Amino acid sequence: MGIGIGVMLLKDGEILLGKRHDEPEKADSALHGEGTWTFPGGKLDFGENFEDGAYRETFEETGIRIDKNKLRIISVSNDRTETAHFVTIGFLCEAFEGEPETKEPDEITEWKWFPLANLPNPIFFPVKKALDNYSNGRIYNKDL
């Protein structure tokens, strides 16, 4: 069991998504996200608060510096596979500086901006839940 964090960076109607490596051992996802598109994010470290984890993961993966004080929770999901279980906190961030860099190419092969109305496939399933919750104005949906 763990806690995951994803950050939806929104700029001019577009969101930033990263392509996870196609090889499972490089995609670094206990939830089997290889080959999918995902938000910047990752696992919360022991003792870390949500905002610090969101900042750290976003910066480590993209080089983008988010404003921790302007993060807004948009989703909480209960994500499970046969071998892993995470509670995932999804954040919206519209206040940030920098342009995305591929800082962990063994894990995320590229970062791209996509219009909300034209997202790539496949989307990592926790991100799909966060986007669904955001689009429908809710934080949690027990049926997802």
N, C-alpha and C positions, 0 to 999 in steps of 0.2 A: 504494500500500500504506500502511496506517495502523493505528493501535491505537485501539480503541474501549473505553469503559468503561461498564458499566451497573450500577446499584445497586438491588438488590431490598430496599426498605424494608419490613420485616415488623412489624406491630403487631396483637396480638390476633387472629391468624389471617388478617389481611388485608394485601394488598400495595398499594403506591401505583403507579398507572399514569397516564401522561399521554397525551392524544390529540394526535397529530401533525397539523399543519395539512393540509387536503385538497389544497392546491395544492403541487405538487412543489418549486417555487422557494422556498416558505416553509417547507417541512418540513425543510430543511437536512439532507438525508440522501443521501449518495452511494450508499447501498444501497437507495434508493427506498422509504422507509418512510411516504410520505404516506398520511394517513387511518388509520394503525394506532395501537395502544396500545403504549406503551413505558415502560421504566424511566427514572428520571432518569439522565442520563449524556451522554456525548459523546466527543469525540476527546481523546486524551492529548496535551498540549503537549510540544514538544521539551524534553528534559532533566528532565521532571517524573516523580516516582515514582507508582506506581499509586494509593496511598492519597491523596496530595495531589490527583491528578486526580479521584478519586472525590468527595472533599470539595468541590473547586471546582465541578465540574459539578452536583452535587446542590444546593449553595447557590445557584449562579447561576440554576438553573432553578426551584427550589422555595422558597428561603429557609430550608430545613431544614438544621440543622447536625448532621452525623453525627460519631460518635466514631471517628476514623481508626484508633485502636488496637484497636477491636473488630470491624473488618471481617474477613470470611472469604470467601476465593475459593470460589465454588460452580460456576464454569463457565469453560471456555476454548473458544472456537469459531473456526473458520476460515470467515469469511463472505465470499462472493463473489457478484457479479452480473456482467453483461457488461462493466461499466465501472468497477467498484470492487472492492477486496480489503482486508478488515480482519481482524485478529485481535482478537477481542472478549473482554475479561476481565469476567466477571460476579461481583459481590460480593453477599453477604448482610449486611445491617445491621439490627440490632435495638436499637441504642443511638443515639438521636438526639433532638434537641430542636426543637420548633416544629411549626407546621401548614403544609401546603402552600399556596403562593401561586402564581398564574400569573404568573411574573416575565418570561417571554419569550413573550407572547401571539401574536407573529407566527410562532412556531415550534411551540409547544405551546399548544393552545387551552384546555385544562382538565386538572386533576389530580383523581383520584378514588381512593378506597380500595375494593378488591374482595376478597371472600373467595377464597382459593386454589381452592376447589371451584367457583367461579362467576365465571370471568373473561370479559371482553368479547371480541368479535371485530371486526375482525381484530387479531391480535397481531403486532407487528414481528418478523420471522423470527429475528433474533439473540436477542431476548427469549424467544421460543418455545423455542429451543435451551437457553437458560439455565434456564428453568423445567423442561424435560424432564430436564436433567442433575440439577437440584436434587431433583426428585421421585423420580429413580431412584438417588440417592446416588452419582453419579459426577461427575467434573470435565469429562471430554472424551469425546465419542463421534465417532469418525472417520466414521461413516455418516450423521451429520446435516449 
